[in-house]
Amino acid sequence: MGVPSETAAGVTGLLIVNADDYALTEAISRGILRAHRDGVVTSTSVLAVGPALRRTAGWLTAEPALGVGAHLALVGEDPPVLTAAEIPTLVDRRGRFPLSWRAFLVRAATPGRVDPADVEREFTAQLDVLTRDHGLPLTHLDTHQHLHLWPPVAAVLVRLARRHGVGAVRLPSSAATGPKGAGIRLLSRRLAARIREAGLVAPAGYGGLDEAGALTLPRFLATVGRLAASRAASIEINCHPGEADDPDRARYAWDFRWDAELAALTSRELRTAIAGHGLRTGGYADLPG
């Protein structure tokens, strides 16, 4: 099982470097592919609602060593796959998702305001876009802004993973101090139990939530070192690389450092550090069952 375990002395641990938001823009997708070809990215998570999906999905077929997962969305600037009439509790009057996880949780914390059946319908539609319409074989499921930490969303995600024969789910966590970090770790432990009970797997160690959008080389090196010291048998670090000049990114007010992350991911220093910590890079398909 991937949740949780530790390496025996002298055994090399698995590091999955997963790039999120494939298909958000063409330049982000190109940056992810460069971070795979010239760097340490081994896996990516694809947005079915991404505006660039039709133009970029085919690029993945030329990268057989790059694992592909579904980055399922209930928040963000891009519209859902289904109409407002089909998923009324997930969208506003214009048929738009909430912009952020905070806005989603305000709604979801109120009984009856978010119908899990709507979540399942939209997630199923997104999975159909990726697998049926674009023929992408999926190694794992995760969510945009880590919404599957929320138990009702987690229940849907795990159920769909089993239904679609996807054996792995991301297990986000946090090393932050204070109430937010403690709350995330509590939800992560509950998610780990749900994944394990469903017979699915997840990496035992995780980084990327606290550092989202700012995994510059110094922070990446620190994150790798911290997680390697935990002696987890498997680790995921999720990141957000992209090309520097990207006019399509103007509609996303995230203040992410996509180009700095791309520079880190393709640096010799990071590759050397990963090897020095006794980690081998791989994908979700390499997790022990």
Secondary structure per residue as TSV (DSSP state, phi and psi in degrees):
chain	resnum	aa	ss	phi	psi
A	1	M	-	360.0	145.6
A	2	G	-	-87.5	1.0
A	3	V	S	-131.8	115.5
A	4	P	S	-100.3	167.6
A	5	S	-	-156.8	170.3
A	6	E	B	-127.1	156.8
A	7	T	-	-77.5	147.2
A	8	A	-	-75.6	161.5
A	9	A	T	-56.7	131.1
A	10	G	T	81.8	-3.7
A	11	V	-	-89.8	132.7
A	12	T	-	-74.5	134.9
A	13	G	E	-88.7	156.8
A	14	L	E	-90.9	131.2
A	15	L	E	-116.9	118.6
A	16	I	E	-100.5	118.6
A	17	V	E	-104.2	105.1
A	18	N	E	-107.7	124.9
A	19	A	E	-94.9	121.6
A	20	D	E	-87.1	164.4
A	21	D	E	74.0	25.0
A	22	Y	E	-58.3	135.5
A	23	A	T	85.7	1.2
A	24	L	S	-63.1	-46.8
A	25	T	-	-143.0	165.2
A	26	E	H	-65.4	-39.6
A	27	A	H	-68.9	-35.1
A	28	I	H	-66.1	-43.2
A	29	S	H	-62.5	-42.4
A	30	R	H	-63.8	-39.8
A	31	G	H	-62.9	-40.2
A	32	I	H	-63.2	-43.7
A	33	L	H	-65.7	-36.7
A	34	R	H	-67.0	-39.7
A	35	A	H	-64.8	-24.1
A	36	H	H	-80.9	-49.7
A	37	R	H	-68.0	-40.7
A	38	D	S	-109.0	1.2
A	39	G	S	-139.1	-145.8
A	40	V	S	-110.0	4.5
A	41	V	-	-68.9	128.4
A	42	T	-	-115.7	-8.8
A	43	S	E	-155.5	153.7
A	44	T	E	-142.2	155.0
A	45	S	E	-117.1	126.6
A	46	V	E	-102.7	133.8
A	47	L	-	-87.3	114.1
A	48	A	T	-65.1	-26.1
A	49	V	T	-90.7	1.8
A	50	G	-	-64.3	133.7
A	51	P	T	-61.6	-23.9
A	52	A	T	-96.1	9.6
A	53	L	H	-60.0	-47.6
A	54	R	H	-61.2	-34.4
A	55	R	H	-81.6	-23.1
A	56	T	H	-115.7	-14.2
A	57	A	G	-58.1	-40.2
A	58	G	G	-64.7	-24.4
A	59	W	G	-62.3	-28.6
A	60	L	G	-68.0	-25.0
A	61	T	G	-67.2	-20.6
A	62	A	G	-86.6	2.7
A	63	E	-	-126.3	71.5
A	64	P	T	-65.0	-20.9
A	65	A	T	-85.5	-5.3
A	66	L	S	-93.4	115.5
A	67	G	E	-66.4	147.9
A	68	V	E	-127.8	124.9
A	69	G	E	-121.6	174.4
A	70	A	E	-100.5	127.0
A	71	H	E	-101.9	84.1
A	72	L	E	-76.4	137.4
A	73	A	-	-120.1	136.7
A	74	L	S	-126.5	1.9
A	75	V	S	-139.8	164.1
A	76	G	S	121.5	176.6
A	77	E	S	-76.9	-17.2
A	78	D	S	-97.6	144.2
A	79	P	-	-72.0	157.0
A	80	P	-	-69.2	171.5
A	81	V	S	-73.6	-40.8
A	82	L	S	-89.6	166.8
A	83	T	-	-83.6	165.0
A	84	A	T	-60.1	-33.5
A	85	A	T	-67.1	-27.6
A	86	E	T	-84.9	-27.6
A	87	I	S	-135.5	59.4
A	88	P	G	-61.7	-28.2
A	89	T	G	-84.5	-2.4
A	90	L	G	-101.6	-11.5
A	91	V	S	-133.0	166.6
A	92	D	-	-90.3	-169.8
A	93	R	T	-65.9	-21.3
A	94	R	T	-88.4	0.5
A	95	G	S	79.2	25.0
A	96	R	-	-106.8	144.7
A	97	F	-	-67.0	158.3
A	98	P	-	-59.3	152.5
A	99	L	S	-75.4	-31.2
A	100	S	S	-135.4	165.1
A	101	W	H	-62.5	-33.3
A	102	R	H	-62.2	-46.8
A	103	A	H	-64.5	-39.0
A	104	F	H	-62.8	-45.8
A	105	L	H	-67.9	-32.2
A	106	V	H	-59.0	-42.7
A	107	R	H	-71.8	-44.4
A	108	A	H	-69.0	-25.9
A	109	A	T	-75.5	-11.9
A	110	T	S	-92.4	118.5
A	111	P	T	-52.5	130.8
A	112	G	T	87.1	-7.6
A	113	R	S	-83.0	-26.3
A	114	V	S	-122.3	116.3
A	115	D	-	-86.7	119.0
A	116	P	H	-55.8	-27.4
A	117	A	H	-65.9	-34.9
A	118	D	H	-66.3	-41.8
A	119	V	H	-58.9	-45.4
A	120	E	H	-65.3	-39.7
A	121	R	H	-63.1	-45.2
A	122	E	H	-69.5	-43.6
A	123	F	H	-61.7	-40.4
A	124	T	H	-62.4	-42.2
A	125	A	H	-62.8	-40.8
A	126	Q	H	-65.6	-41.5
A	127	L	H	-62.7	-38.9
A	128	D	H	-63.0	-39.3
A	129	V	I	-58.8	-45.5
A	130	L	I	-72.3	-45.1
A	131	T	I	-89.0	-45.1
A	132	R	I	-82.0	-48.7
A	133	D	I	-77.2	-34.2
A	134	H	T	-115.6	-2.2
A	135	G	-	65.4	30.2
A	136	L	-	-87.3	121.4
A	137	P	-	-77.7	131.6
A	138	L	-	-104.1	133.8
A	139	T	S	-95.1	-20.7
A	140	H	E	-163.9	164.7
A	141	L	E	-120.8	143.2
A	142	D	E	-149.9	-174.7
A	143	T	E	-133.6	149.6
A	144	H	G	-63.8	126.5
A	145	Q	G	62.8	24.0
A	146	H	G	58.0	36.6
A	147	L	G	-66.4	-17.5
A	148	H	G	-76.4	1.2
A	149	L	G	-66.8	-26.8
A	150	W	S	-73.9	121.9
A	151	P	H	-52.0	-43.6
A	152	P	H	-63.8	-34.6
A	153	V	H	-71.5	-39.3
A	154	A	H	-57.7	-42.7
A	155	A	H	-59.7	-41.7
A	156	V	H	-67.3	-46.1
A	157	L	H	-60.9	-45.6
A	158	V	H	-64.8	-41.1
A	159	R	H	-61.8	-42.2
A	160	L	H	-70.8	-33.9
A	161	A	H	-59.5	-46.6
A	162	R	H	-64.5	-43.5
A	163	R	H	-63.0	-37.6
A	164	H	T	-93.8	4.5
A	165	G	T	69.9	27.6
A	166	V	-	-97.9	118.4
A	167	G	-	-88.6	-3.1
A	168	A	B	-135.7	149.0
A	169	V	B	-136.0	140.9
A	170	R	-	-65.2	143.1
A	171	L	-	-120.7	85.7
A	172	P	-	-70.1	153.5
A	173	S	-	-152.8	-173.3
A	174	S	-	-145.5	144.6
A	175	A	-	-105.2	7.7
A	176	A	-	-71.8	149.1
A	177	T	-	-85.2	167.4
A	178	G	H	90.9	177.6
A	179	P	H	-61.0	-39.3
A	180	K	H	-62.8	-47.6
A	181	G	H	-61.7	-42.3
A	182	A	H	-63.9	-40.9
A	183	G	H	-64.5	-41.2
A	184	I	H	-63.8	-42.5
A	185	R	H	-64.5	-37.1
A	186	L	H	-62.4	-47.6
A	187	L	H	-64.5	-35.3
A	188	S	H	-64.3	-41.3
A	189	R	H	-63.5	-39.8
A	190	R	H	-66.4	-39.9
A	191	L	H	-64.9	-40.3
A	192	A	H	-58.6	-43.1
A	193	A	H	-63.5	-40.4
A	194	R	H	-65.3	-42.9
A	195	I	H	-61.1	-46.5
A	196	R	H	-62.8	-44.9
A	197	E	H	-63.9	-28.2
A	198	A	T	-83.7	-2.5
A	199	G	T	77.0	19.9
A	200	L	-	-99.5	173.6
A	201	V	B	-126.4	160.7
A	202	A	-	-152.2	154.4
A	203	P	-	-59.1	144.5
A	204	A	S	-77.7	-26.7
A	205	G	E	-119.5	155.1
A	206	Y	E	-149.9	142.7
A	207	G	E	-145.0	154.7
A	208	G	S	132.1	-25.3
A	209	L	S	-70.5	-49.4
A	210	D	T	-64.5	-31.1
A	211	E	T	-98.6	10.9
A	212	A	T	-52.7	125.9
A	213	G	T	80.6	-0.6
A	214	A	-	-140.4	34.9
A	215	L	-	-82.6	66.1
A	216	T	-	-66.9	170.3
A	217	L	H	-57.0	-47.0
A	218	P	H	-60.0	-40.3
A	219	R	H	-72.0	-35.1
A	220	F	H	-65.6	-44.4
A	221	L	H	-60.7	-41.5
A	222	A	H	-66.1	-39.8
A	223	T	H	-66.8	-44.1
A	224	V	H	-60.0	-44.5
A	225	G	H	-63.0	-43.1
A	226	R	H	-63.1	-44.5
A	227	L	H	-73.1	-35.3
A	228	A	H	-63.7	-36.2
A	229	A	H	-66.6	-21.8
A	230	S	T	-72.5	-15.4
A	231	R	T	61.7	25.0
A	232	A	B	-64.0	142.1
A	233	A	S	-68.1	-25.4
A	234	S	E	-147.0	144.9
A	235	I	E	-138.1	140.6
A	236	E	E	-117.3	135.6
A	237	I	E	-120.4	119.9
A	238	N	E	-100.6	144.4
A	239	C	E	-140.4	176.7
A	240	H	-	-140.4	71.7
A	241	P	-	-79.8	157.7
A	242	G	-	-172.3	164.7
A	243	E	-	-74.8	154.4
A	244	A	S	-68.1	-45.1
A	245	D	-	-96.2	104.9
A	246	D	-	-145.8	91.1
A	247	P	G	-63.7	-25.3
A	248	D	G	-70.9	-14.9
A	249	R	G	-80.6	-7.2
A	250	A	G	-63.1	-25.3
A	251	R	G	-80.3	-5.1
A	252	Y	-	-110.2	106.0
A	253	A	-	-88.6	60.6
A	254	W	-	-100.8	-19.6
A	255	D	-	59.4	35.3
A	256	F	-	-79.8	153.8
A	257	R	-	-105.7	65.1
A	258	W	H	-56.4	-47.0
A	259	D	H	-69.3	-33.5
A	260	A	H	-67.4	-37.3
A	261	E	H	-66.8	-40.1
A	262	L	H	-60.6	-42.2
A	263	A	H	-62.1	-41.7
A	264	A	H	-63.7	-46.1
A	265	L	H	-65.5	-26.0
A	266	T	T	-102.0	10.5
A	267	S	-	-84.3	146.3
A	268	R	H	-64.7	-34.1
A	269	E	H	-62.5	-41.9
A	270	L	H	-67.4	-43.0
A	271	R	H	-61.3	-40.7
A	272	T	H	-65.4	-40.9
A	273	A	H	-64.6	-40.9
A	274	I	H	-60.2	-46.9
A	275	A	H	-65.4	-37.6
A	276	G	H	-65.3	-27.6
A	277	H	T	-84.7	2.6
A	278	G	T	75.8	28.0
A	279	L	E	-103.2	143.3
A	280	R	E	-112.6	137.7
A	281	T	E	-85.8	146.4
A	282	G	-	-168.8	-168.5
A	283	G	-	-118.3	-178.7
A	284	Y	G	-60.0	-29.7
A	285	A	G	-67.1	-15.4
A	286	D	G	-90.9	-2.7
A	287	L	S	-66.7	138.9
A	288	P	-	-66.2	140.5
A	289	G	-	-78.9	360.0
